[in-house]
């Protein structure tokens, strides 16, 4: 692993810790329940995708929560800047991660196929 990759991973892990802290300090209580699954930064660390857990939210709730998070994005970025003393914080993009649900659906399909083949 190169030094640049190590720095990138370090930034991602710091953001994964800081973003839930920042969200918990917002006034909207609905946002306090959101779980951050993973943070992926671009190579230059100018952008970061924040993957959120969609398991307890309906599609309508997800949409309204994303709107609230996008409104609160500057506050969250400012929190990260002040906490770490960075010159610049990555621009955050919030996304509900549906990969876990897709993996569960695939597992269920494999189980059905196994039952039918017996």
N, C-alpha and C positions, 0 to 999 in steps of 0.2 A: 504494500500500500504506500503510495507516494505521500509526501508531506502535505500537498494540496488536498488530497482525498481525506487525510486525517483531520485537517482543519475544517473541511466541509462537514464531516461526520460530527465533529465537536460542536459546530454551529447548529446542526440539526438537533442534536440531543439537548443543547441549551434551550433552543426554541421550544422543543417538546415539553420542557419543564416550565418555562416562563409563560407560555401562552395560557395554560390552564390557570395559573396564578393571576394573570391579568384579567381573564374572563371572570374569575371569581370575585374580583373587585368592582365589576360593573354593577349598575343599579338594577338591571333586568334579571329577576330571579330565574326566569326560564333558561337563560344562558348558563347558569351555574351548573346545570346537570349535564352539560355537553362533555363528552369524553374525547380527548385528542388521541387518535391512534398512532399517527406518525406525521413527521414533518420532512419534506423533501425539498432541498434547496437547489437552485440552478447552479451551474458551475461558478459563475461570478458572484454568487450569493446576493444577487440583486432581487430575485424573486424566490418565494417559498410557497409550496402547496401544503396546506394543513388539512390532513385527512381526519374526518370526524366519524364517530360511531353512529350509524343510522338506526340501530336495532330497536329503539323504543319510540321512534317518531314516524308518523304517517308522512306521506309525500307533501301534504299541505303544510304540516308543521315544519318539515325540513326546509321548505321554501321560505316560510316566514322567519325561521331561525337564521337562514343564510342572509336574508335582508338585514336582520338586526346585527349580525356579525360584520357585514360589510359596512354598515354605518359606524360600528364601533372599531373598525380596523385601525384608524389613525391613533386611537387611544391605546389599543393593544400594542401597536408598533412603538409608540412613545414610551410605554411601560418597559418594553424590552430594551430600548435605547438607554433609558435612565438607569435601569438595573445593571446592565453590563458595561455602560460607559462607551458604547460603540459610537462611531462617527455616523454610521448609516445602518439602518435596519432593513432587512429584506422586505419587499412588498408582499404582504400575505394574501393568499387566495384560499378561501375556505371551500372544502369539497366534502360531501358525505360519501364515504367509501363503501361501495356496495360489493366489493370483492369477496368479503366473508360470506354474504348471502349467496353469491354465485357459487362459491365453493360448496356450500351446504346443499344447494340444488343439484350440483354434479354428484355429490356423495349419495343423495337420495336416488338419483337415476342409476348409479352403479348398483345400489342395493336392490332396486327393482329388477334390473337385468340379471343379477345373481339369482334372485328368487325364480324368475321365469326360466332360467336355463336349467334349474334343478328339476 
